C-alpha cells in the first residue's frame, strides 16, 4: 500500500528498546518508510526530532508540512465515532 500522506504526531521517548534511545533515532525510524513525492504532515516536534524528520524528507524528496507553522487547524467535532477538523494554509487538498 502506498499512502499519499504520512502524519507524524509528537515524538517522545517511547518504545526506546525498539525505536532508539534518542529523539533523532526515534524520529528517523518513524519516518524511514516515507516515499519520494509524498506529503509528510508533522505536528510540532522537539527541535532534535524536527531536524531528523526534515533531513529524511529532504533526502527522499518528500514534501514536509509543519502543522502550526505551514498550516493551522481547529477541531470541529469529536466523539467516540469520529473526529472532524478544518484547516487552512499553503497545502493542496488531499
TISE-799311 format. One line per 2 residues: their letters; for each residue x, y, z of N, C-alpha, C, O. Coordinates in Angstrom, 2 decimals, always signed. Layout:
# residues N
a	X,Y,Z,X,Y,Z,X,Y,Z,X,Y,Z ~ ...
//
This chain:
# residues 94
xx	+0.85,-1.17,+0.00,+0.00,+0.00,+0.00,+0.90,+1.24,+0.00,+1.88,+1.30,+0.74 ~ +0.56,+2.22,-0.82,+1.33,+3.45,-0.92,+0.43,+4.63,-0.55,-0.31,+5.12,-1.40
xx	+0.49,+5.09,+0.70,-0.35,+6.22,+1.09,+0.12,+7.51,+0.44,+1.29,+7.63,+0.07 ~ -0.78,+8.48,+0.30,-0.44,+9.78,-0.27,+0.20,+10.70,+0.77,+0.93,+11.62,+0.42
xx	-0.08,+10.44,+2.02,+0.39,+11.32,+3.09,+0.78,+10.51,+4.30,+0.21,+9.46,+4.57 ~ +1.75,+11.00,+5.02,+2.14,+10.40,+6.29,+1.98,+11.49,+7.34,+2.31,+12.65,+7.09
xx	+1.48,+11.13,+8.49,+1.28,+12.09,+9.58,+2.15,+11.66,+10.75,+2.07,+10.53,+11.21 ~ +2.98,+12.58,+11.22,+3.87,+12.32,+12.34,+3.35,+13.10,+13.54,+3.41,+14.33,+13.57
xx	+2.83,+12.38,+14.52,+2.38,+13.01,+15.76,+3.59,+13.34,+16.63,+4.70,+12.90,+16.32 ~ +3.40,+14.10,+17.71,+4.55,+14.47,+18.54,+5.36,+13.25,+18.99,+4.82,+12.27,+19.48
xx	+6.66,+13.35,+18.80,+7.58,+12.27,+19.14,+8.14,+12.48,+20.53,+8.51,+13.59,+20.91 ~ +8.18,+11.39,+21.28,+8.77,+11.45,+22.62,+9.53,+10.15,+22.84,+9.68,+9.34,+21.93
xx	+10.00,+9.98,+24.04,+10.79,+8.78,+24.36,+9.86,+7.60,+24.64,+9.60,+7.26,+25.79 ~ +9.36,+6.98,+23.55,+8.52,+5.80,+23.68,+9.16,+4.65,+22.93,+9.82,+4.86,+21.91
xx	+8.97,+3.48,+23.39,+9.47,+2.26,+22.74,+10.96,+2.37,+22.41,+11.40,+1.96,+21.34 ~ +11.73,+2.92,+23.34,+13.16,+3.14,+23.08,+13.92,+1.84,+22.86,+14.97,+1.84,+22.22
xx	+13.40,+0.73,+23.38,+14.07,-0.55,+23.15,+13.97,-0.99,+21.69,+14.77,-1.80,+21.23 ~ +12.99,-0.47,+20.95,+12.78,-0.84,+19.55,+13.19,+0.30,+18.61,+13.83,+0.07,+17.59
xx	+12.81,+1.53,+18.96,+12.98,+2.66,+18.04,+14.31,+3.40,+18.18,+14.75,+4.05,+17.24 ~ +14.95,+3.30,+19.33,+16.20,+4.01,+19.55,+16.16,+4.79,+20.84,+15.10,+5.01,+21.42
xx	+17.32,+5.22,+21.29,+17.43,+5.88,+22.59,+17.36,+7.40,+22.52,+17.21,+8.05,+23.56 ~ +17.46,+7.99,+21.31,+17.42,+9.45,+21.18,+16.22,+9.85,+20.32,+15.67,+9.04,+19.57
xx	+15.81,+11.12,+20.45,+14.71,+11.60,+19.62,+15.06,+11.57,+18.14,+14.19,+11.36,+17.30 ~ +16.34,+11.77,+17.81,+16.77,+11.70,+16.41,+16.55,+10.29,+15.86,+16.02,+10.13,+14.77
xx	+16.97,+9.28,+16.61,+16.79,+7.89,+16.16,+15.32,+7.50,+16.09,+14.89,+6.83,+15.14 ~ +14.54,+7.92,+17.08,+13.10,+7.60,+17.10,+12.41,+8.24,+15.90,+11.63,+7.58,+15.21
xx	+12.69,+9.52,+15.65,+12.07,+10.23,+14.52,+12.47,+9.59,+13.19,+11.62,+9.38,+12.32 ~ +13.75,+9.29,+13.04,+14.22,+8.67,+11.80,+13.56,+7.31,+11.57,+13.20,+6.98,+10.44
xx	+13.39,+6.54,+12.62,+12.75,+5.22,+12.49,+11.28,+5.37,+12.11,+10.78,+4.60,+11.29 ~ +10.60,+6.35,+12.69,+9.17,+6.52,+12.40,+8.92,+6.99,+10.98,+7.86,+6.73,+10.42
xx	+9.88,+7.68,+10.38,+9.65,+8.22,+9.04,+10.43,+7.46,+7.96,+10.33,+7.82,+6.79 ~ +11.18,+6.46,+8.30,+12.09,+5.84,+7.34,+11.40,+5.19,+6.14,+12.06,+4.99,+5.12
xx	+10.13,+4.86,+6.22,+9.43,+4.24,+5.09,+8.70,+5.26,+4.22,+8.00,+4.90,+3.28 ~ +8.85,+6.52,+4.55,+8.18,+7.57,+3.78,+8.73,+7.57,+2.35,+9.94,+7.38,+2.15
xx	+7.88,+7.77,+1.38,+8.26,+7.63,-0.03,+8.45,+8.99,-0.71,+7.87,+10.00,-0.31 ~ +9.28,+8.98,-1.73,+9.53,+10.18,-2.54,+8.23,+10.74,-3.08,+7.37,+10.01,-3.56
xx	+8.09,+12.06,-2.98,+6.93,+12.74,-3.53,+5.71,+12.77,-2.62,+4.77,+13.51,-2.88 ~ +5.72,+12.00,-1.56,+4.58,+12.00,-0.64,+4.62,+13.26,+0.23,+5.67,+13.90,+0.39
xx	+3.48,+13.59,+0.77,+3.40,+14.66,+1.75,+3.65,+14.08,+3.13,+3.19,+12.97,+3.43 ~ +4.35,+14.80,+3.95,+4.54,+14.44,+5.35,+4.01,+15.61,+6.17,+4.57,+16.70,+6.13
xx	+2.95,+15.37,+6.91,+2.42,+16.40,+7.80,+2.91,+16.07,+9.19,+2.68,+14.98,+9.71 ~ +3.57,+17.02,+9.78,+4.14,+16.78,+11.09,+3.58,+17.78,+12.09,+3.51,+18.98,+11.83
xx	+3.19,+17.26,+13.23,+2.76,+18.11,+14.33,+4.00,+18.64,+15.03,+5.08,+18.07,+14.86 ~ +3.88,+19.70,+15.83,+5.06,+20.27,+16.49,+5.91,+19.20,+17.18,+5.41,+18.30,+17.85
xx	+7.22,+19.34,+16.98,+8.18,+18.35,+17.47,+9.27,+19.04,+18.28,+9.52,+20.24,+18.11 ~ +9.93,+18.29,+19.17,+11.15,+18.82,+19.76,+12.15,+19.11,+18.63,+12.12,+18.44,+17.60
xx	+13.02,+20.07,+18.83,+13.95,+20.51,+17.78,+14.75,+19.36,+17.18,+14.93,+19.30,+15.97 ~ +15.22,+18.45,+18.02,+16.02,+17.31,+17.56,+15.22,+16.41,+16.61,+15.74,+15.97,+15.58
xx	+13.96,+16.13,+16.95,+13.10,+15.30,+16.11,+12.73,+16.03,+14.82,+12.71,+15.43,+13.75 ~ +12.45,+17.32,+14.92,+12.11,+18.12,+13.74,+13.24,+18.09,+12.72,+13.01,+17.91,+11.53
xx	+14.47,+18.25,+13.19,+15.62,+18.24,+12.29,+15.78,+16.88,+11.61,+16.10,+16.82,+10.42 ~ +15.57,+15.79,+12.35,+15.69,+14.45,+11.77,+14.62,+14.21,+10.71,+14.91,+13.65,+9.65
xx	+13.39,+14.62,+10.99,+12.29,+14.45,+10.04,+12.56,+15.27,+8.78,+12.39,+14.77,+7.67 ~ +12.98,+16.51,+8.96,+13.27,+17.38,+7.81,+14.38,+16.80,+6.95,+14.31,+16.86,+5.72
xx	+15.40,+16.22,+7.58,+16.52,+15.64,+6.83,+16.07,+14.44,+5.99,+16.47,+14.32,+4.83 ~ +15.24,+13.57,+6.57,+14.75,+12.40,+5.83,+13.85,+12.86,+4.67,+13.97,+12.35,+3.56
xx	+12.96,+13.82,+4.93,+12.08,+14.32,+3.87,+12.90,+14.92,+2.74,+12.61,+14.69,+1.57 ~ +13.91,+15.70,+3.09,+14.77,+16.31,+2.07,+15.49,+15.25,+1.25,+15.52,+15.32,+0.02
xx	+16.05,+14.26,+1.92,+16.79,+13.18,+1.24,+15.87,+12.38,+0.31,+16.30,+11.97,-0.77 ~ +14.62,+12.16,+0.73,+13.71,+11.32,-0.05,+12.80,+12.12,-0.98,+11.96,+11.54,-1.67
xx	+12.95,+13.42,-1.01,+12.12,+14.24,-1.89,+10.68,+14.31,-1.44,+9.78,+14.52,-2.26 ~ +10.44,+14.15,-0.15,+9.09,+14.24,+0.40,+8.77,+15.70,+0.71,+9.67,+16.50,+0.97
xx	+7.51,+16.03,+0.70,+7.07,+17.40,+0.93,+6.64,+17.55,+2.39,+5.58,+17.06,+2.79 ~ +7.46,+18.22,+3.19,+7.20,+18.39,+4.62,+6.31,+19.59,+4.86,+6.58,+20.69,+4.38
xx	+5.24,+19.37,+5.61,+4.31,+20.42,+6.00,+4.19,+20.40,+7.51,+3.79,+19.39,+8.10 ~ +4.54,+21.50,+8.14,+4.53,+21.58,+9.60,+3.22,+22.19,+10.08,+2.90,+23.34,+9.79
xx	+2.46,+21.39,+10.84,+1.21,+21.87,+11.42,+1.57,+22.89,+12.50,+2.44,+22.64,+13.33 ~ +0.91,+24.03,+12.47,+1.19,+25.11,+13.39,+2.07,+26.17,+12.78,+2.11,+27.30,+13.25
xx	+2.79,+25.81,+11.72,+3.65,+26.76,+11.02,+3.18,+26.96,+9.58,+2.87,+28.09,+9.18 ~ +3.11,+25.88,+8.81,+2.67,+25.95,+7.42,+1.15,+25.89,+7.29,+0.57,+26.49,+6.37
xx	+0.51,+25.19,+8.19,-0.95,+25.06,+8.21,-1.44,+25.16,+9.65,-0.70,+24.87,+10.60 ~ -2.68,+25.57,+9.80,-3.32,+25.58,+11.11,-4.63,+24.80,+11.01,-5.17,+24.62,+9.92
xx	-5.13,+24.36,+12.14,-6.39,+23.62,+12.14,-7.14,+23.87,+13.44,-6.57,+24.34,+14.43 ~ -8.42,+23.53,+13.41,-9.22,+23.56,+14.64,-10.20,+22.41,+14.58,-10.73,+22.07,+13.52
xx	-10.43,+21.82,+15.71,-11.37,+20.70,+15.81,-12.79,+21.22,+15.65,-13.15,+22.21,+16.28 ~ -13.60,+20.56,+14.83,-14.99,+20.96,+14.65,-15.96,+19.94,+15.22,-17.12,+20.27,+15.49
xx	-15.50,+18.71,+15.43,-16.35,+17.68,+16.03,-15.46,+16.57,+16.55,-14.49,+16.17,+15.91 ~ -15.81,+16.08,+17.73,-15.06,+14.98,+18.31,-16.01,+14.16,+19.17,-16.61,+14.68,+20.11
xx	-16.15,+12.88,+18.84,-16.93,+11.97,+19.67,-16.34,+10.58,+19.55,-15.26,+10.42,+18.98 ~ -17.02,+9.58,+20.07,-16.49,+8.22,+20.07,-16.36,+7.61,+18.67,-15.62,+6.65,+18.48
xx	-17.09,+8.16,+17.69,-17.08,+7.55,+16.36,-16.17,+8.25,+15.36,-15.72,+7.62,+14.40 ~ -15.89,+9.54,+15.56,-15.04,+10.24,+14.60,-14.58,+11.58,+15.13,-15.09,+12.10,+16.13
xx	-13.60,+12.13,+14.43,-13.12,+13.47,+14.71,-13.07,+14.23,+13.40,-12.59,+13.70,+12.40 ~ -13.55,+15.44,+13.40,-13.51,+16.30,+12.22,-12.78,+17.58,+12.57,-12.80,+18.03,+13.72
xx	-12.12,+18.15,+11.57,-11.45,+19.42,+11.79,-11.39,+20.20,+10.50,-11.54,+19.64,+9.41 ~ -11.18,+21.50,+10.62,-10.98,+22.33,+9.44,-9.60,+22.95,+9.54,-9.06,+23.15,+10.63
xx	-9.03,+23.24,+8.40,-7.68,+23.78,+8.39,-7.49,+24.79,+7.29,-8.30,+24.91,+6.37 ~ -6.38,+25.51,+7.39,-6.00,+26.44,+6.35,-4.50,+26.56,+6.30,-3.81,+26.33,+7.30
xx	-3.99,+26.92,+5.15,-2.56,+27.06,+5.00,-2.14,+26.85,+3.56,-2.97,+26.91,+2.65 ~ -0.86,+26.60,+3.35,-0.30,+26.53,+1.99,-0.21,+25.09,+1.49,+0.87,+24.65,+1.09
xx	-1.31,+24.37,+1.52,-1.32,+22.96,+1.15,-2.50,+22.69,+0.23,-3.58,+23.24,+0.40 ~ -2.26,+21.83,-0.75,-3.38,+21.42,-1.60,-4.25,+20.42,-0.84,-3.78,+19.76,+0.08
xx	-5.50,+20.31,-1.24,-6.44,+19.37,-0.61,-6.03,+17.93,-0.91,-5.75,+17.59,-2.06 ~ -5.99,+17.08,+0.12,-5.69,+15.66,-0.07,-6.90,+14.83,+0.25,-6.86,+13.61,+0.15
//
